[in-house]
Amino acid sequence: MGANAQAFRIQRLTLGAGVFTPIRPPAVFASVSVGNGTADDLQVHTNEDQTEFLNIAPDFERAVPVNTLGAFAFPEIAFWLKSPVGGTVVLVWTT
């Protein structure tokens, strides 16, 4: 790993209730885990038409499947988040 390489980055986001929020990685990362700090299930959508998603229960964390290119890269949208209630989520990006 070079002097400027980054092993991970942690982001804390506040979601609005029912808002379909696009998530873009801050750089190129191989994986991301999403921690649900809301009071209800958090949906992680892998496509924009909202037909494919996985649920994360409150106070749980789950890895999001990487896209077909093998990495998440800025400025592409990696996935979308949606919760019936507003609240905080934590994203842990790793190389």
C-alpha positions in Angstrom: 0.0 0.0 0.0 1.5 3.4 -1.1 1.9 6.4 1.1 -1.3 8.0 -0.2 -3.4 4.8 -0.2 -6.4 4.6 2.0 -7.4 1.4 3.8 -10.9 2.5 4.6 -13.3 5.5 5.0 -16.2 5.8 7.4 -19.2 8.0 6.5 -22.2 8.9 8.7 -25.3 9.9 6.7 -28.7 11.2 7.8 -31.5 9.9 5.7 -34.9 11.6 5.3 -38.0 9.5 5.8 -39.0 7.7 2.6 -36.3 9.4 0.5 -34.6 7.3 -2.1 -31.0 8.4 -1.5 -28.2 7.6 -4.1 -24.9 6.6 -2.5 -21.7 7.4 -4.4 -18.3 6.1 -3.0 -15.8 8.8 -2.0 -13.1 7.1 -4.1 -12.5 3.6 -5.4 -13.3 0.9 -2.9 -13.7 -2.9 -3.1 -16.4 -3.3 -0.5 -18.8 -1.4 1.8 -20.8 -2.3 4.9 -24.0 -0.4 5.8 -24.9 0.0 9.5 -28.6 0.8 10.1 -29.0 3.4 12.9 -32.7 4.1 12.0 -35.6 2.9 14.0 -37.0 0.7 11.2 -35.8 -1.5 8.4 -33.4 0.1 5.9 -33.7 -0.9 2.3 -30.5 -1.1 0.2 -31.5 -1.0 -3.5 -29.1 -2.3 -6.1 -31.0 -0.8 -9.0 -32.7 2.6 -9.7 -36.2 1.2 -10.4 -36.4 0.0 -6.7 -37.2 -3.6 -7.7 -34.1 -5.3 -6.2 -33.2 -4.6 -2.6 -32.1 -6.2 0.7 -33.3 -5.2 4.1 -31.1 -4.3 7.1 -32.9 -4.4 10.5 -32.4 -1.6 13.0 -29.0 -1.7 14.8 -27.6 -4.3 12.3 -24.9 -4.1 9.7 -24.6 -5.8 6.3 -22.2 -5.9 3.4 -23.5 -4.6 0.0 -22.7 -6.7 -3.0 -20.1 -5.1 -5.3 -21.1 -4.2 -8.8 -20.0 -6.1 -11.9 -16.8 -4.1 -12.3 -15.4 -5.6 -9.0 -15.2 -2.2 -7.2 -17.2 0.8 -6.2 -15.8 3.9 -7.9 -16.6 7.7 -7.7 -18.6 9.3 -9.3 -20.8 6.2 -10.1 -23.8 5.5 -7.9 -23.0 2.3 -6.0 -26.5 1.8 -4.6 -29.5 3.6 -3.1 -30.8 3.7 0.5 -34.4 4.1 1.6 -36.0 3.9 5.1 -39.6 4.5 6.2 -38.3 6.7 9.0 -35.5 9.2 9.0 -32.3 8.4 10.8 -28.6 7.8 10.6 -26.7 5.2 8.7 -22.9 4.4 8.8 -21.0 3.3 5.7 -17.6 1.6 6.1 -15.8 1.6 2.7 -12.7 -0.7 2.4 -10.1 -1.4 -0.2 
